[in-house]
Amino acid sequence: MEVKKVGIIGAGVMGMGIAQKMICYDKEVILVDNDASVVNSVKNRIQRNMMIARITNKDNTDIAHALSLLSVTDDYSALSGCDHIIENIPENEDMKYEVYRKLSDIVSENCICMANTSCISITKIAKWLGNSQNVIGVHFMNPVPLQKFAEVIKGNFTSDDTIEKVKSFLKEIEIDCTVINDSVGFVSNRLSHLFMNEAINLVMEGVATPEQIDQIFTEGFHHSMGPLHTADLIGLDTVMYSLNVLYQNYQDPKYRCSPLLRKMVDSGLLGRKSGKGFFEYY
């Protein structure tokens, strides 16, 4: 059965990207964020991103029609009629817990909740929602509007029916996926955050410049983006929060957050979202 109405929680980089992806595939979207300034500005920001996509990627989406499918609010009750909900808030267990407790009182028993979390266990998140069999991890890749792959994570409570429905939904929006078992950090972030954290340590130690490190990855390893550009795109604060979750869960020093990363986050140098991280953005 085709999904018509999608709820998205969190209007940061990922939430905006997912919303843009959905409306381009004719899905009605309810985007919820508790920051009034974000609620008032996000539609214009998505419109700007779509106009840029039209120029750079020759995207022929009818922008006016797509935007007519998007509603932005700070009211969680607006999610009550959604077929699927995608949660994208920061890697903070207390914040996520409050969100899922709210959803328990709002969503229908058939609504599927997709946690687009970076590292937190899907099984733990599922316990916070009444219908835990409907909770699944869907790790969208950044930038979402351009990506055609997602890492899907099966929690201990996730039903086979939920998995099949999510795979069908992703197919509707032209995203391939692979389904893995639950583990804090999953596959992508247990690997990628090691690359990013160690790259930051190399900058801190003066071994190489950010440009040199990313060049080794793009030209030497043929990655489309180096680890420091990737960290800037994700948001250095998000990278730090994810490393904290990995370290707390595994108690392995390889996940200990680089002092330089903490210093940059404390200084407000967050990457693309702030205009400057390891590189500058205008």
N, C-alpha and C positions, 0 to 999 in steps of 0.2 A: 504494500500500500504506500503510495507516494506521500512523503512528508510535505505538508503545506506551511506549517507555522513553527518557527524556530525561536526559542528564547536564548538570549546570550547575556551572561552576567559578567560585567567588567568591560569597560570601554577603553582599555589601554591599547598598546600596539597590537596584541593578539586579538583582542575582542573586536577592535575596529576592522582588522583584516578579515576575520571570520564573517563579520556582518557584511562587509563588501562582497565577499565570495558568495554568500547566500543570496543576496538580492540580485546578483548578476545571474543566478540560476532560478530566478522567479520564485524565491521563497519569501513569505511574509516573515519579517524579523521584528522581535521586541527586544531592544537592547537596554539593559538595566545597569545603571551605575549610581552610587550614592553620593557622588560629587556633583553638585549643582552646576559648577562651571563647565564640567565635562559634558553633562547632559545638554547644556545650551550650545556647545560648540562642535560636538562630535559629528553632527550631520554635515556641517560645512566642511569639516576635515575629510570626511569620506568622499564628499563630492569632489574636492580638490584632488584627492588621490585617484579617483576614477577618471578625471580629466587628464591627469598626467599619464595614466595607463593608456588612454585613448591615443595620446601622442606618441609615447615611447614603445608601446606594445601593439599598436594598431588594433586596440580593443573596440569593437563596434557595439558594445552594450548601449541600449537606450538609457542614458543616465537619468533622465527625468522619470521614466517609468520605474526604474530600479529604486530610486530614492523614495518614490511613493509607497513602496513596500516596507519602508523602515520607520519604526516608531522608537523614540528614545525617551526613557523615563527613569525616575528614581523609585518607582512604586513596584515592589516585588509582586503584588497581587495581579499585575498585568500579565504575568507568566502563566496564569491559571489555565488558559486554553491551548498551551503549546504542546505539540507532539513530541518534540525533543528540546532539551535544554543543554546548553554548553556553558560550563563554568570556567572563567579565566582570571580569577582574582589572585593576588600575590601568594607566594609560598609561605603562608602563615597559618598554622593549624587552627588557632583560635578564630581567626577571621573566616576560614573555610567552614568550621563547625557551625558558626552562627548562620551562615548562608544556607547550609543544608538543613538545619533545623527549621528555618523559615520555609524552605521548599517543602518540607514534610507536611506542612499545613496548607499548601497552595496547590501543588501539582496533582494531576489525576493519577490513578493507580497504574495507568498504562504509559505514562510519560517516561521516556528514557532520559537519564541524566548522564551527560558525557563530561567527565572531568578532564579539562585540558591543562592538567597540572604538570609541573616540570619534574617533580621528584616524589611527592608524598604518595604513600601507598594507596592504591585504589580500594583495597580491602578495608583499610581504616576509614576512608571517606564513605564507603558504602554503609558502614554501621551507623552513620549519622542520619541516614535517610530511611524512612519507614519501609519503602520498597527496595531493599538492598539488591535484589536480583536485577533491578533496572539500572544499576550504576555500572558504568564502564569507563575506562580511560581512553581518550582519543587525543593523542599528542599531535596536533597540527604543526606543520613545519613553517618557518618564517622565511620570506613574507608569504602569508597565506594566499593572497589572490593569485600568485604565480605558481604555487606549489601544487603538485598532483600526487602527493603521497602523504600518508599519516601512519603513525605507530599506534596500534590499537592494543589496549592492555586489559586482559581478562582478570578481574578480581576473583577472590575465592567464592563470592556469592553471585557473580555475574551469570545469568542464565544463557543457555545456548540460543534461545529465542532472541534475547537482547543482542547477542553477537551478530546474528544473521540480519536483524533489522538495521543495525548500525552499518554493516557492510553494504547493504542495499542502499541506505541513505547516502553513504560516501560515493557510491557509484553514480547516484543521481547528480552529484556535483563534480563528477569526473576526478575523483580522488581514489587512487589505489591504496591498499593497506596490507599490512601483515599483522597477525594477531599473536601477541606474546603473553606469557604469564606475568603475574604481578611481582615486582621487586622494586624497592625504593630506588628511584632514578631510572628504572626500566633499562632499555639498552642504549638508546640515543644519548641520554644525559649522563649516564655513568661513564660513557666514553668521551663525549664532547666536552664535558666540564673539566675532565683531566687535561685535555688539550688546551682549553682556554686558560685554566689556572696556571699551568706550567708556562704557557706563553707569557703570561703576565709576570711570572717570576723571572723569566729571562730578560724582560724589559727592566725590571727592578734591579737586576744584577748587572745591567749594562752590557750583557752579552751581545745583544742585537737590538736594532730599532723595531718599532711596530711594523714599519714598511718591509723591512727585511724578513721578519718572521712570517708575515702573511705571503710574501713573495715565494718563500720556500714551499708553502702549502699550495699556492695556486699554480706555480710554474713547475715545482718539483714533484708534488704529489697529485697535481691536476684536480685539486678541489676547486669548486666554483668560487669559494670565499674562504679567506684565512680565518684562524681562530679569533683574532682581535677584532676584525670587522664583524665577525659573527657575534662576539660579546657586545660590541657597540649596538648592533641591531637588536639583540634581545633586550638589552638594558643591563648595565653593569650592576645595578641594585638587584635585579632578578637573578643574575648569575651568582651574586654573593649569597642571596637567600637560599638558592638551590644547593650551593656548596655546604651551607650550614646544615641543611636537612640531611645531605649525604653523610657528612661527618658525624652528626648526632646519631644516625642510625647504624652506621658501620664501625664507628670509632677507629677508622683507618686514617693515619696521618696523610695518606695521599690525597685526601679530600679537604685538608686543612686550607682554609681560604688565604690567598696571598695577602700579605700586609699592604702591598700597593693597591690591590683591589679595594680593600676596606678604606684606605686613605682617599681614593678617588670617589667612592660613594659618599663618604663623609663630606667631601668638598663639593658635592653636587655635580660631579662630572660623570654622567650616567650613560653617555653614548649619544645615539641619534636623538633620543627624546629630549635631551638637554642642549643639543647642538654641539657638544664636545665630549669626547671620551678619549680613546687612543688616537682618534682622528677627528677632524673638524667637519661639521656639516652646516650648510647654509640654506 
